[in-house]
């Protein structure tokens, strides 16, 4: 991971809202991979990737209209930040039937300020990304990618 690429500010902003694990620290040493130290979202505490939750709770419809995801997208727009890879595998969740679903976003490698954060040079060609390699991540890209990938789960 390029130490300049990790969206530490976005991670902290979402963590302050309870929408990302607490960021405990970062360690950067020239010539070595960066270390990002954050709260551990333990499966024994009920945390699972959103895609897993959707597959095991087929009776519960999850889309971008879901209150937890609506809140996330609203806060990101208000803070003028983007994630770039906001897919169900990068959203952890917990909750049971009848409970409000709690979510926390992970993987802020591409995240940054709207207008300056860019997609990386190499992207998985099997995913229909809203932008091309090295493009600026657009204001609606996160919502569009999330909507598209939720429909496929």
Backbone bond lengths (Angstrom), bond angles and torsions (degrees), N, CA, C in turn:
res aa  C-N    CA-C-N  psi(-1)  N-CA   C-N-CA  omega(-1)  CA-C   N-CA-C  phi
1 X - - - 1.446 - - 1.518 108.44 -
2 X 1.296 117.11 131.03 1.461 122.91 176.67 1.522 108.57 -71.78
3 X 1.329 119.62 122.56 1.453 121.10 -176.57 1.521 113.16 -60.52
4 X 1.311 117.10 -24.98 1.454 119.60 179.55 1.524 111.69 -78.99
5 X 1.319 117.89 -14.91 1.456 121.01 -174.49 1.519 113.68 -90.38
6 X 1.300 119.56 -27.14 1.460 120.16 -175.18 1.526 109.99 -63.06
7 X 1.320 116.74 126.80 1.464 122.97 -176.76 1.517 112.75 -80.15
8 X 1.316 116.34 64.72 1.461 121.80 -177.09 1.529 112.23 -57.76
9 X 1.334 117.57 -42.49 1.469 120.35 -179.53 1.525 111.29 -64.31
10 X 1.315 116.91 -40.25 1.468 120.69 178.81 1.522 109.56 -67.91
11 X 1.322 116.89 -43.30 1.464 121.15 178.24 1.531 109.51 -57.53
12 X 1.323 117.45 -49.09 1.470 120.78 -179.49 1.532 112.03 -63.16
13 X 1.333 116.93 -41.09 1.470 120.41 -179.89 1.531 110.77 -62.22
14 X 1.330 117.40 -43.75 1.460 119.82 179.24 1.528 111.33 -72.43
15 X 1.323 117.64 -35.00 1.469 120.39 176.46 1.526 110.42 -63.20
16 X 1.332 117.17 -38.29 1.471 120.95 177.73 1.527 111.67 -60.87
17 X 1.323 116.79 -27.24 1.465 122.62 178.98 1.531 111.75 -92.82
18 X 1.349 117.21 1.68 1.453 121.10 -178.16 1.519 113.13 78.04
19 X 1.342 117.12 17.00 1.459 121.57 -175.53 1.528 113.39 -108.54
20 X 1.308 117.35 10.75 1.468 123.25 175.46 1.520 106.82 -152.54
21 X 1.333 117.23 156.77 1.464 119.27 175.44 1.527 109.45 -61.29
22 X 1.305 116.66 149.98 1.466 120.04 175.91 1.518 109.28 -60.03
23 X 1.327 116.12 132.76 1.458 121.17 177.09 1.521 107.05 -91.09
24 X 1.313 116.48 112.73 1.461 121.88 -174.45 1.517 112.81 -87.36
25 X 1.334 116.21 -25.80 1.451 118.88 178.65 1.509 111.68 168.27
26 X 1.319 114.56 169.66 1.458 121.61 175.63 1.521 108.00 -134.18
27 X 1.291 115.50 151.19 1.465 120.60 176.17 1.515 107.97 -132.81
28 X 1.326 114.23 124.94 1.462 119.94 -179.77 1.522 108.89 -127.45
29 X 1.315 114.70 127.04 1.455 121.46 177.04 1.520 106.77 -128.73
30 X 1.308 116.90 129.93 1.466 120.94 -178.48 1.523 110.71 -52.38
31 X 1.319 116.18 130.99 1.453 121.28 177.31 1.512 115.29 82.53
32 X 1.333 117.54 1.61 1.465 120.79 -179.08 1.527 109.34 -126.24
33 X 1.328 117.01 156.75 1.467 119.13 176.75 1.533 110.17 -63.03
34 X 1.315 115.76 148.94 1.461 120.69 176.63 1.521 109.78 -74.80
35 X 1.302 115.88 151.70 1.459 121.59 174.42 1.524 107.30 -113.69
36 X 1.299 116.18 126.71 1.452 122.66 177.89 1.530 105.49 -112.02
37 X 1.313 116.56 118.94 1.463 120.91 -177.03 1.516 107.50 -108.17
38 X 1.336 115.11 120.24 1.461 119.38 -177.50 1.518 110.57 -140.57
39 X 1.309 114.06 168.06 1.459 122.54 175.90 1.525 109.15 -52.82
40 X 1.323 116.55 137.71 1.457 122.04 178.89 1.525 108.92 -89.23
41 X 1.310 116.39 123.95 1.458 121.63 178.45 1.525 107.70 -95.22
42 X 1.294 115.38 92.92 1.458 124.70 -170.75 1.526 112.68 -79.56
43 X 1.322 115.75 133.14 1.465 121.14 177.41 1.525 111.24 -60.59
44 X 1.332 117.68 -32.51 1.469 119.22 179.45 1.531 111.43 -68.34
45 X 1.329 116.66 -16.48 1.464 121.38 175.00 1.525 111.07 -94.85
46 X 1.330 116.52 6.30 1.452 121.13 175.29 1.518 115.94 97.39
47 X 1.328 118.67 -1.44 1.463 121.04 -178.04 1.528 110.98 -75.90
48 X 1.335 115.25 131.16 1.454 123.01 178.13 1.528 108.22 -143.61
49 X 1.333 118.28 154.05 1.465 118.95 172.15 1.533 109.32 -61.45
50 X 1.310 116.17 144.24 1.461 121.25 -179.09 1.523 111.06 -55.88
51 X 1.323 118.09 -37.86 1.466 119.53 179.77 1.526 111.08 -61.34
52 X 1.330 117.87 -35.79 1.467 121.38 177.31 1.526 110.07 -67.39
53 X 1.326 116.31 -44.61 1.466 120.87 179.32 1.527 110.41 -58.17
54 X 1.326 117.24 -45.97 1.466 121.69 -178.48 1.528 110.55 -61.65
55 X 1.320 116.25 -42.29 1.470 120.03 -178.90 1.524 112.76 -68.08
56 X 1.326 117.40 -29.95 1.467 120.46 -178.25 1.531 112.76 -96.37
57 X 1.314 117.97 -6.66 1.469 123.14 178.16 1.531 108.90 -128.22
58 X 1.302 116.27 57.12 1.469 122.06 -175.21 1.534 112.32 -56.68
59 X 1.335 116.75 -26.94 1.465 119.97 -178.50 1.533 112.42 -73.15
60 X 1.328 116.96 -15.57 1.456 122.01 -179.67 1.523 108.66 -98.51
61 X 1.323 116.46 118.53 1.459 120.98 -179.56 1.526 108.74 -83.44
62 X 1.332 116.19 120.38 1.461 122.06 177.62 1.523 107.87 -116.11
63 X 1.333 115.66 121.23 1.456 121.38 174.12 1.528 107.49 -145.34
64 X 1.313 117.27 -174.33 1.467 119.48 -176.72 1.524 112.34 -69.52
65 X 1.335 117.52 -6.94 1.469 121.55 175.51 1.527 111.05 -84.86
66 X 1.323 117.67 -10.36 1.474 120.71 179.31 1.523 108.67 -60.75
67 X 1.322 117.27 138.71 1.471 121.42 -172.41 1.528 113.68 -56.25
68 X 1.316 118.40 -40.32 1.469 120.40 -178.97 1.532 110.46 -67.10
69 X 1.320 117.12 -40.15 1.467 120.55 -179.77 1.522 111.16 -74.02
70 X 1.315 116.92 -36.06 1.467 120.84 175.77 1.524 110.07 -60.71
71 X 1.336 116.32 -44.31 1.473 121.06 178.51 1.527 110.41 -60.84
72 X 1.323 116.81 -46.09 1.466 122.12 179.51 1.527 110.77 -57.37
73 X 1.324 116.70 -52.05 1.463 120.91 -177.77 1.529 111.53 -63.41
74 X 1.322 117.25 -37.74 1.470 121.75 178.72 1.529 110.71 -64.36
75 X 1.318 117.09 -46.53 1.470 121.20 -179.40 1.527 110.55 -64.22
76 X 1.329 117.05 -39.60 1.466 119.65 178.22 1.528 110.56 -62.51
77 X 1.333 117.22 -43.59 1.472 120.17 179.51 1.528 111.09 -66.38
78 X 1.324 116.69 -41.37 1.471 120.02 178.93 1.520 111.85 -61.66
79 X 1.339 116.73 -35.77 1.457 121.91 -179.52 1.525 112.93 -88.93
80 X 1.355 116.18 -1.57 1.467 122.62 179.72 1.532 111.79 54.75
81 X 1.343 114.27 48.93 1.459 120.89 177.91 1.527 109.79 -125.37
82 X 1.324 115.13 157.28 1.461 122.26 177.48 1.526 108.84 -130.17
83 X 1.314 115.06 156.49 1.459 121.30 178.65 1.527 110.41 -102.83
84 X 1.329 116.84 -47.58 1.452 121.79 177.14 1.512 115.01 94.51
85 X 1.329 117.62 -28.44 1.463 121.36 -178.44 1.530 109.24 -135.60
86 X 1.317 114.98 47.81 1.466 121.15 -176.07 1.531 109.77 -84.25
87 X 1.333 113.78 79.10 1.461 122.27 177.40 1.524 107.99 -114.35
88 X 1.351 118.16 162.00 1.463 121.01 -177.86 1.527 114.97 -55.98
89 X 1.339 118.33 -25.75 1.472 119.74 178.47 1.531 111.23 -75.19
90 X 1.336 119.01 -13.62 1.464 122.30 178.25 1.522 112.22 -106.64
91 X 1.324 115.93 15.53 1.461 121.73 174.86 1.518 106.69 -124.36
92 X 1.313 116.01 116.54 1.458 121.11 176.64 1.527 107.29 -90.64
93 X 1.336 116.03 148.66 1.458 118.78 179.67 1.521 110.06 -146.49
94 X 1.324 113.31 162.05 1.463 119.32 171.11 1.522 107.89 -152.89
95 X 1.294 113.63 152.38 1.452 121.54 -178.77 1.505 108.63 151.03
96 X 1.303 115.19 159.04 1.452 120.74 178.19 1.520 108.24 -119.92
97 X 1.303 115.85 169.92 1.464 121.25 -179.78 1.531 108.62 -53.39
98 X 1.319 115.27 130.95 1.463 120.41 179.66 1.523 113.68 90.61
99 X 1.335 117.70 -12.59 1.463 122.00 177.68 1.516 109.67 -98.79
100 X 1.316 115.74 152.95 1.462 119.56 172.19 1.526 107.75 -67.90
101 X 1.313 116.53 134.51 1.454 121.74 -179.78 1.528 109.27 -75.94
102 X 1.313 116.42 127.08 1.465 122.37 177.03 1.527 107.33 -96.91
103 X 1.334 117.11 133.99 1.461 119.87 -179.27 1.523 110.87 -126.71
104 X 1.330 114.86 153.27 1.462 122.55 173.67 1.531 107.62 -145.04
105 X 1.315 115.40 127.38 1.462 122.16 -179.23 1.521 109.35 -83.52
106 X 1.328 116.23 142.91 1.460 122.60 176.14 1.531 109.17 -127.55
107 X 1.305 117.75 175.21 1.465 125.62 173.91 1.532 111.95 64.58
108 X 1.307 115.69 77.51 1.462 122.48 -177.37 1.527 112.72 -99.22
109 X 1.320 116.96 25.97 1.466 121.14 -176.83 1.527 113.51 -59.11
110 X 1.329 117.98 -32.89 1.468 120.85 -177.63 1.519 112.07 -104.07
111 X 1.299 118.15 -4.48 1.465 122.94 -171.85 1.525 112.09 -69.40
112 X 1.330 114.79 152.38 1.456 120.21 177.34 1.510 111.22 176.90
113 X 1.308 115.19 -167.85 1.461 122.50 179.79 1.525 110.37 -71.85
114 X 1.312 115.56 141.50 1.454 121.75 174.57 1.526 108.82 -58.25
115 X 1.319 115.65 131.02 1.454 120.89 179.22 1.512 114.36 96.50
116 X 1.340 116.88 -15.18 1.466 118.53 178.73 1.527 113.17 -125.77
117 X 1.329 118.13 -27.56 1.475 120.33 178.56 1.527 109.21 -68.32
118 X 1.330 115.19 137.77 1.468 120.65 -177.04 1.527 111.12 -126.59
119 X 1.317 113.50 154.26 1.452 119.21 171.10 1.523 107.86 -69.17
120 X 1.333 117.20 151.82 1.474 119.49 178.86 1.530 111.18 -71.76
121 X 1.304 115.22 169.63 1.464 121.14 -179.58 1.523 111.67 -68.29
122 X 1.329 117.67 -29.70 1.463 122.01 -178.50 1.525 108.50 -120.63
123 X 1.336 115.43 124.21 1.460 121.86 -179.45 1.529 109.26 -132.29
124 X 1.319 116.51 148.96 1.462 121.77 179.87 1.534 109.40 -58.90
125 X 1.324 118.40 115.32 1.465 120.77 -177.24 1.532 113.51 -70.95
126 X 1.335 118.17 -12.06 1.461 121.19 179.48 1.533 111.86 -80.12
127 X 1.324 116.46 -11.05 1.467 121.35 -179.67 1.520 108.57 -101.46
128 X 1.322 116.32 136.29 1.464 121.29 178.39 1.540 107.92 -86.27
129 X 1.323 115.22 85.37 1.461 121.69 -178.01 1.526 110.17 -72.35
130 X 1.328 117.77 149.08 1.463 119.98 177.38 1.533 112.68 -73.53
131 X 1.315 117.82 -13.65 1.460 121.98 179.14 1.517 110.46 -135.24
132 X 1.309 115.31 171.28 1.462 121.79 -179.49 1.533 109.75 -99.95
133 X 1.343 116.85 164.69 1.464 119.24 176.63 1.532 111.72 -51.11
134 X 1.313 114.38 135.70 1.468 125.34 178.49 1.535 114.35 71.85
135 X 1.337 118.45 -2.03 1.471 120.65 175.63 1.528 110.03 -68.20
136 X 1.311 115.94 153.52 1.464 121.10 170.64 1.526 106.90 -67.70
137 X 1.326 116.93 137.49 1.463 121.67 178.44 1.530 107.48 -75.80
138 X 1.330 116.30 120.68 1.457 121.75 -175.02 1.518 113.57 -77.36
139 X 1.322 114.74 161.42 1.464 121.67 -177.27 1.528 113.24 -57.96
140 X 1.324 117.79 -35.81 1.460 121.33 -177.91 1.525 113.46 -100.19
141 X 1.325 117.45 1.66 1.470 120.52 -176.80 1.526 112.53 -60.78
142 X 1.337 117.47 -42.78 1.471 119.60 -178.50 1.522 111.06 -62.44
143 X 1.321 116.49 -47.37 1.464 120.03 179.87 1.525 111.01 -63.67
144 X 1.321 117.82 -42.30 1.462 120.86 179.72 1.522 112.05 -64.33
145 X 1.334 116.90 -44.03 1.464 120.47 178.66 1.523 110.68 -64.27
146 X 1.332 116.86 -43.05 1.450 120.75 -179.89 1.529 110.38 -63.94
147 X 1.308 117.70 -45.71 1.463 121.73 178.89 1.535 110.24 -58.34
148 X 1.306 116.10 -47.56 1.471 121.61 -179.07 1.527 111.44 -61.98
149 X 1.321 117.51 -46.53 1.462 119.77 -175.39 1.536 111.78 -75.49
150 X 1.339 118.04 -30.64 1.464 119.33 175.44 1.525 110.77 -64.73
151 X 1.308 116.66 -35.43 1.464 120.62 179.69 1.524 111.80 -66.84
152 X 1.336 116.91 -22.05 1.470 120.92 -178.16 1.516 113.65 -91.63
153 X 1.329 117.74 -15.36 1.474 120.25 -176.20 1.505 109.97 -76.14
